[in-house]
Amino acid sequence: MVPRRLIDLSFAVAACASVAVLLLSLPEIAPARFVGGLLSLAILAAAYVFVGRAALVVPIRGAAFAGFIAVVAIAMVLATWAAPALAMLQTIAYPLIWMVGDTGRGGVLGSVVIAAAVFVGMAAGGGFSAESVVSAVITAVLSVVFSIWFGLWISSIVEYGKERARLLTELTAAQSQLELLHRDRGAAEERERLARDLHDTVTQSLAGLVLLAERALRQSAVGDADGAQASLRTVESVAREALDESRALVARTAAVPADDAAGRAIERLVERFRRENGAEIRLTLGDLDSATGREAQVVLLRCLQESLSNVQRHAHASHVDVSVQATEEALMLEVCDDGRGFDADAPRDGYGIDGMIDRVALGGGHLDLHSDDGGTRVRIRIPAATPSSTPPSAAGQLNATSVRVAR
C-alpha cells in the first residue's frame, strides 16, 4: 500500500501545478472562469482532505461512494470549463476514485463518470463548437481507457497481494500447529526412548538380580555356602552396574562406551551372562573399528543385551552362540541358543522383542527372528551409518518390510 504521506505530497504538487496553470491562463480567460477554476481546486481539496484521506484506509461504498464521485465530477466540470489545461487534474481525480472505493466495478463506473464530466466541461468551455467537442471526446476517451486499464491492473496487483498475505497468515498458523505437533511427537518419542532405555538397562539388571537372589537362596537352602557367596558377589557386581546404568540414564547419556570400546562392552555383556546364567556361551567378535557409526553400535549393543536377557529369563538354554561382525557398510549380530523356543505369533507384552524390532527399524536395519522347539535364532543387520531420527509412521513401515519373525 502506498503511504498516505506520499499521496498527500502528490496531491499537493498537482494542486500547486494547477494553480500555476490557472494563473498563467488568467490573461486569456474571463474572471468568472478564473473563479470557477479556483472553486474546482477548492472542491477537490476539500473532498480529498475530509473524505478521501480517510477512505484510503477504510474504503467507502454505496451512497457515500456515489456522492464522492459526484463531487469530484462537479469539480472536473468546473476545472475543464475554466481552462482546458486544467484537464491535468485528471491525474488526481482518476487515482482518487480507484483508491477510495473497494471494488473494481466502482472504479470503472467512477472513471466513466469523470470522463463524462471532462467531456462536458471542455465542450462547454469551447461553446460546444465542433472543434471543442472533438477535442473533448478525444481527451475523455483516451483518459478513461487509460484509467480503466491501469486501475484494473493495479487492482489485480492489490488483490494478489491480499491473497498472498492471507496465504502467508494461513501458512504461519499451519507452521505453528506443525511445531506443536512436532513437540508432541518429540515428547512421545522421548517417552518411548526412555521406556526402552529403562527396559534395556535398569529393568534387565533388576531381573538378573532377582534370578541371582533366587539362585543364592537355593544354594543356601542345600548348604552350598561357597556357591551362595559366589552368587552374592555376582549380585553385588550386577547391582553396581545397575547403579552406573541408572546414573548414566539420569545424566541423559547412553550407557554405551565410546566407539573404540564397543567390543569391550560386548565382551562384558557376554561375561556377565556367563556369570549370571551359568550356561556355556561362545563369542565370535570381529573388528568393530571399521564400523564408524556410533548409533549403529548402540542399536547392536542394545539388541544383544535384549537377546541375552531373553535367553536368561525364558529359554533356559545350555549353550549360546554370539557372533558380531562388522564391515564398512553394516554391523551384523547373530544370537543362537538351544533352549525352549516360543510362539512367534502369540501376543507379546512389555518392551522386549517389540523394543528390539523398533530399534532395528529406526536404524534402517533388518531383523530375522526364528524360533522352534530346538531354540531361537536372532539375526540383525544394521547399516553402519544409521538415520538419526525416523518418524513413528516411517518406523512402522520399516517394521513391516525389514523385520521377519517366524516360528
C-alpha positions in Angstrom: 0.0 0.0 0.0 1.2 3.5 -0.9 2.0 5.6 2.2 -0.6 8.4 2.8 2.2 10.9 3.1 3.3 10.2 -0.4 -0.3 10.6 -1.7 -0.6 13.8 0.2 2.6 15.1 -1.4 1.4 14.1 -4.9 -1.9 15.8 -4.4 -0.2 19.0 -3.1 2.2 19.1 -6.1 -0.7 18.5 -8.6 -2.7 21.2 -6.9 0.1 23.7 -7.0 0.8 23.0 -10.6 -2.9 23.5 -11.4 -2.9 26.9 -9.6 0.2 27.9 -11.6 -1.5 26.8 -14.9 -4.6 28.8 -13.9 -2.6 31.9 -13.1 -0.8 31.6 -16.4 -4.1 31.3 -18.2 -5.6 34.4 -16.4 -4.9 36.9 -19.3 -6.7 34.6 -21.7 -9.8 33.7 -19.6 -12.7 35.6 -18.2 -12.7 36.4 -14.4 -15.7 34.1 -14.0 -13.8 31.2 -15.4 -10.8 32.0 -13.2 -13.1 31.9 -10.1 -14.6 28.6 -11.4 -11.1 27.2 -11.7 -10.2 28.2 -8.1 -13.6 26.8 -6.9 -12.9 23.4 -8.6 -9.5 23.2 -6.9 -11.1 24.1 -3.5 -13.8 21.4 -4.1 -11.2 18.7 -4.9 -9.0 19.7 -2.0 -12.0 19.5 0.4 -13.1 16.2 -1.0 -9.6 14.8 -0.5 -9.0 16.2 3.0 -12.4 15.4 4.5 -13.3 12.1 2.7 -10.5 10.9 0.5 -7.7 10.6 3.1 -9.9 8.5 5.5 -11.2 6.4 2.6 -7.6 5.4 1.7 -7.6 3.4 5.0 -11.3 2.4 5.1 -12.8 2.3 1.6 -16.3 3.7 1.2 -19.1 2.2 -0.8 -22.8 2.7 -1.7 -24.3 6.2 -1.4 -21.1 7.6 0.2 -19.0 6.5 -2.8 -21.6 7.8 -5.3 -21.7 11.1 -3.5 -17.9 11.3 -3.6 -17.9 10.6 -7.3 -20.5 13.3 -7.9 -18.4 15.9 -6.0 -15.2 15.1 -7.9 -17.2 15.1 -11.2 -18.6 18.6 -10.5 -15.0 19.8 -9.7 -13.8 18.4 -13.0 -16.6 20.1 -14.9 -15.7 23.4 -13.4 -12.0 22.9 -13.9 -12.1 21.9 -17.6 -14.7 24.7 -18.3 -12.5 27.3 -16.7 -9.4 26.3 -18.6 -8.8 23.3 -20.9 -5.3 23.0 -19.4 -6.8 22.1 -16.0 -7.7 18.7 -17.5 -4.4 17.8 -15.9 -6.5 17.4 -12.7 -7.5 14.0 -14.1 -4.1 12.8 -12.7 -5.7 13.4 -9.3 -9.3 12.5 -9.9 -8.9 9.1 -11.5 -6.5 7.6 -9.0 -8.6 9.1 -6.2 -11.7 7.3 -7.4 -9.9 4.0 -7.6 -8.3 4.3 -4.2 -11.3 5.3 -2.1 -13.6 2.6 -3.5 -13.3 -1.1 -2.6 -14.3 -2.7 -5.8 -13.1 -2.7 -9.4 -16.6 -2.2 -10.6 -16.8 1.0 -8.6 -13.6 2.2 -10.1 -14.8 1.6 -13.7 -18.1 3.4 -13.1 -16.4 6.3 -11.4 -13.9 6.6 -14.3 -16.7 6.7 -16.8 -18.4 9.5 -14.8 -15.2 11.5 -14.5 -14.6 11.1 -18.3 -18.1 12.4 -18.9 -17.5 15.3 -16.6 -14.3 16.2 -18.5 -16.2 16.0 -21.8 -19.0 18.2 -20.6 -16.6 20.8 -19.1 -14.3 21.0 -22.2 -17.1 21.1 -24.6 -19.0 23.8 -22.6 -15.8 25.8 -22.3 -15.5 25.8 -26.1 -19.1 26.8 -26.6 -19.9 23.2 -27.9 -18.2 24.0 -31.1 -17.2 21.2 -33.4 -13.5 21.7 -32.5 -14.1 21.7 -28.8 -16.4 18.7 -28.9 -13.8 16.6 -30.9 -11.1 17.7 -28.5 -13.3 16.8 -25.5 -14.1 13.4 -26.9 -10.5 12.5 -27.6 -9.4 13.7 -24.2 -12.2 11.9 -22.4 -11.9 8.6 -24.3 -8.1 8.4 -24.0 -8.2 9.2 -20.3 -11.0 6.8 -19.4 -9.4 3.9 -21.4 -6.1 4.5 -19.7 -7.7 4.9 -16.3 -9.7 1.7 -16.5 -6.8 -0.3 -17.9 -4.4 1.0 -15.3 -6.9 0.8 -12.5 -7.8 -2.8 -13.2 -4.1 -3.7 -13.4 -3.3 -2.1 -10.1 -6.4 -3.6 -8.5 -5.3 -7.1 -9.6 -1.9 -6.5 -8.1 -3.6 -5.4 -4.8 -5.8 -8.4 -4.8 -2.8 -10.6 -5.5 -1.0 -9.0 -2.5 -4.1 -9.6 -0.3 -4.2 -13.2 -1.3 -0.6 -13.7 -0.7 -1.0 -12.1 2.8 -3.9 -14.4 3.5 -1.9 -17.4 2.4 1.0 -16.2 4.5 -1.2 -15.9 7.5 -2.6 -19.4 7.0 0.9 -20.8 6.4 2.2 -19.2 9.6 -0.7 -20.7 11.5 -0.1 -24.1 9.9 3.6 -23.9 10.8 2.7 -23.0 14.4 0.4 -26.0 14.5 3.1 -28.2 12.9 5.6 -27.1 15.6 3.1 -28.1 18.3 2.7 -31.5 16.6 6.5 -31.9 16.3 6.9 -31.1 20.0 4.2 -33.5 20.9 5.7 -36.2 18.7 9.1 -35.4 20.2 7.8 -35.8 23.7 6.1 -39.1 22.8 9.4 -40.4 21.1 11.3 -39.3 24.2 9.0 -41.2 26.5 9.2 -44.3 24.3 13.0 -43.9 24.2 13.2 -43.6 28.0 11.0 -46.7 28.3 13.3 -48.6 26.0 16.4 -47.4 27.9 14.9 -48.3 31.2 14.0 -51.8 29.9 17.4 -52.3 28.3 19.4 -51.2 31.4 17.9 -51.0 34.8 15.0 -53.4 34.3 17.2 -56.1 32.9 19.7 -55.6 35.7 16.9 -55.9 38.2 15.6 -59.1 36.5 19.1 -60.5 36.7 19.3 -59.6 40.4 16.1 -61.5 41.0 17.4 -64.6 39.3 20.7 -64.4 41.2 19.0 -63.9 44.5 16.8 -66.9 43.9 19.9 -69.0 43.0 21.6 -67.8 46.2 18.6 -68.9 48.2 18.5 -72.3 46.6 22.2 -72.7 47.2 21.9 -71.6 50.8 19.0 -74.0 51.4 21.1 -77.0 50.3 24.1 -75.9 52.3 26.2 -74.7 49.4 27.8 -71.8 51.3 30.6 -71.2 48.7 28.1 -71.2 45.8 25.8 -68.8 47.7 28.7 -66.4 48.4 29.7 -66.5 44.8 26.1 -65.7 43.8 26.0 -62.8 46.3 29.3 -61.4 44.9 27.7 -61.5 41.5 24.6 -59.8 42.9 26.9 -57.0 44.2 28.6 -56.7 40.8 25.4 -56.6 38.9 23.9 -54.1 41.4 26.9 -51.8 40.9 26.5 -52.0 37.2 22.8 -51.2 37.5 23.7 -48.2 39.6 26.1 -47.0 37.0 23.5 -47.5 34.3 20.8 -45.6 36.2 23.3 -42.7 36.8 24.1 -42.6 33.1 20.4 -42.6 32.3 19.7 -39.8 34.7 22.5 -37.9 33.1 20.8 -38.5 29.7 23.9 -40.2 28.3 23.7 -43.6 26.7 25.1 -46.4 28.8 27.3 -47.3 25.9 31.1 -46.5 25.8 32.9 -44.7 23.0 33.2 -46.3 19.6 36.6 -47.7 20.2 35.3 -49.6 23.3 32.2 -51.2 21.7 34.0 -54.6 21.5 34.8 -54.4 25.2 31.2 -53.6 26.0 30.1 -56.7 24.1 32.6 -58.8 25.9 31.4 -57.5 29.3 27.8 -58.4 28.3 28.8 -61.9 27.4 30.9 -62.3 30.6 28.0 -61.0 32.7 25.7 -63.5 31.1 28.1 -66.3 31.8 28.3 -65.3 35.5 24.6 -64.9 36.0 23.3 -67.8 33.9 26.0 -70.5 34.1 25.3 -71.6 30.6 28.0 -72.1 28.0 28.3 -69.1 25.8 30.7 -68.6 22.9 31.5 -65.2 21.4 32.9 -64.6 17.9 33.8 -60.9 17.8 35.0 -59.2 14.7 36.9 -55.9 14.3 34.3 -53.1 15.0 36.7 -50.3 14.2 35.6 -50.3 10.6 32.1 -49.5 11.6 32.2 -45.8 12.3 28.6 -45.3 13.1 28.1 -44.9 16.9 24.4 -45.1 16.6 24.6 -48.4 14.8 26.8 -49.8 17.6 24.3 -48.6 20.2 21.5 -50.4 18.4 23.5 -53.6 18.1 24.6 -53.5 21.7 21.0 -53.0 22.9 19.8 -55.8 20.7 22.5 -58.1 22.1 21.5 -57.1 25.6 17.9 -57.9 25.0 18.6 -61.2 23.2 20.8 -62.4 26.1 18.2 -61.2 28.6 15.5 -63.2 26.8 17.7 -66.3 26.8 18.4 -66.0 30.5 14.8 -65.4 31.5 12.9 -67.6 29.1 14.9 -70.0 27.1 16.8 -71.8 29.9 19.4 -72.7 27.3 22.6 -74.7 28.0 24.5 -73.3 25.0 24.5 -69.9 23.4 26.5 -68.7 20.4 27.0 -65.0 19.8 28.6 -63.6 16.6 29.3 -59.9 16.0 30.8 -58.9 12.7 31.4 -55.5 11.0 32.1 -54.1 7.6 32.3 -50.5 6.4 28.6 -50.8 5.3 27.0 -52.7 8.2 27.1 -54.4 11.6 25.9 -58.0 11.8 24.7 -59.7 15.0 23.6 -63.3 15.4 22.5 -64.9 18.7 21.6 -68.6 18.7 20.5 -70.8 21.7 19.4 -74.4 22.2 16.7 -73.6 24.8 13.0 -73.5 24.7 11.5 -71.8 21.7 8.4 -69.7 21.8 5.3 -69.0 19.6 6.3 -66.0 17.5 2.6 -65.4 16.6 1.5 -65.2 20.2 0.7 -61.7 21.6 3.7 -60.2 23.4 3.7 -58.0 26.5 6.3 -55.5 27.5 9.1 -53.8 25.5 11.4 -56.8 24.9 11.1 -58.1 21.4 9.0 -55.2 20.2 11.5 -52.7 21.5 14.3 -54.6 19.7 12.2 -54.5 16.5 11.6 -50.8 16.8 15.3 -50.1 17.4 16.3 -52.1 14.3 13.6 -50.4 12.2 14.6 -46.9 13.4 18.2 -47.8 12.5 17.1 -48.8 8.9 18.3 -52.4 9.5 17.0 -55.9 9.0 15.9 -58.3 11.8 15.3 -62.0 11.3 13.9 -63.9 14.3 13.3 -67.7 14.1 12.1 -69.8 17.0 11.1 -73.5 17.3 11.4 -76.3 19.8 15.2 -76.6 19.2 15.9 -73.0 20.2 15.9 -69.4 18.9 18.0 -67.6 16.4 18.2 -63.8 16.1 19.9 -62.2 13.1 20.3 -58.5 12.8 22.0 -56.4 10.1 22.3 -52.6 10.8 23.7 -50.0 8.4 26.9 -48.5 9.8 25.5 -45.0 9.4 22.0 -45.1 10.9 19.4 -42.4 10.5 19.4 -40.1 13.4 15.6 -39.8 13.5 12.7 -41.5 11.9 9.1 -40.6 12.4 6.9 -43.2 14.1 4.8 -43.8 11.0 8.0 -44.4 9.0 9.2 -46.8 11.7 6.0 -48.8 11.3 6.7 -49.1 7.6 10.2 -50.3 8.3 8.9 -52.8 10.8 6.6 -54.3 8.2 9.3 -54.5 5.4 12.6 -55.2 7.2 11.6 -57.5 10.1 10.7 -61.1 9.8 9.5 -63.2 12.8 9.0 -66.9 12.1 8.1 -69.9 14.1 
